[in-house]
Amino acid sequence: MTQEQRTRLLRILALVFAVGLTLFLYLNRDRVQHLQGYGYAGIFLISLLTNATLILPIPGVLITSAMGAVFNPFWVALAAGSGAALGELSGYLVGFSGQGIVERTQWHERIEPYIRRYGGLAILVMAFVPNPAFDVAGIIAGALKMPLRIFLFWCWLGKVLKMLIFAYSGALLLGSPPPG
């Protein structure tokens, strides 16, 4: 098997894995919420799983808000943001595997110039702003072959900052003062 054939096979496997995981999580989204009983580890897993879906959103930030009222919001945000960043690898892998498909979409034409120009800072801003279009940014980052460590770092930073807002908002709105 040549290097080109191995690369093609890896791309196909990554795409099949990401699409299969998305369908599985979407069909089992009610079961995912039961993980919150496992504390910070459960919050991490919920966030990882809800962010591993592509385009079909599962409301992980709502769970982050609720858990911010139960646990220390700082640690909730760190667990949720870390899980969210790792979950976004599914989009990155789809971009890596289906580069030709991504480059023909309308979203690609809008987002790709920002990622090319600003790199990790574009990923940071898009990860911070609550929007379902971040999947597209991850796909484009994978298609552009952005180094994985760069993508993960800026994605993680943006997701943790976003989750800080949701966790502390949940703590304030649900009437529980943040633990010291």
C-alpha angles and dihedrals in degrees: 000000000000125000090252091053091048091050091049091049091049091050092050092047092049091051094047091047094050094046092045092049091049092052093045093050094044092052091046099039093125092058093051092066092062089071090076088083088073094071120224093351089054091049089051092050094046091051093046092050097043091050093046090070118097120227092328100095123213110194101246094153090063089058089048090054093049093046090050087067093051103039135029103295093217093058091041089055093047093049094043095044093048092049091046093052092051090046090057089066087086090068092043090053092049089053091049092048101040103034095145093053095049094050092061098056128101091234091056091057091052101042104030096073091055093050091046092049102038102023112184094010089061089051090049094052094044092047091050097050111076104240138128090229092080088088087065091051091052091048091050092047089054092046090050089050092237105182108267094231091054092048093047096046096051092039090051093049093049093045094048091049091049092047090051088061093047095045095048091042090053091050091051098041095046091051099246114127113229111264115250 
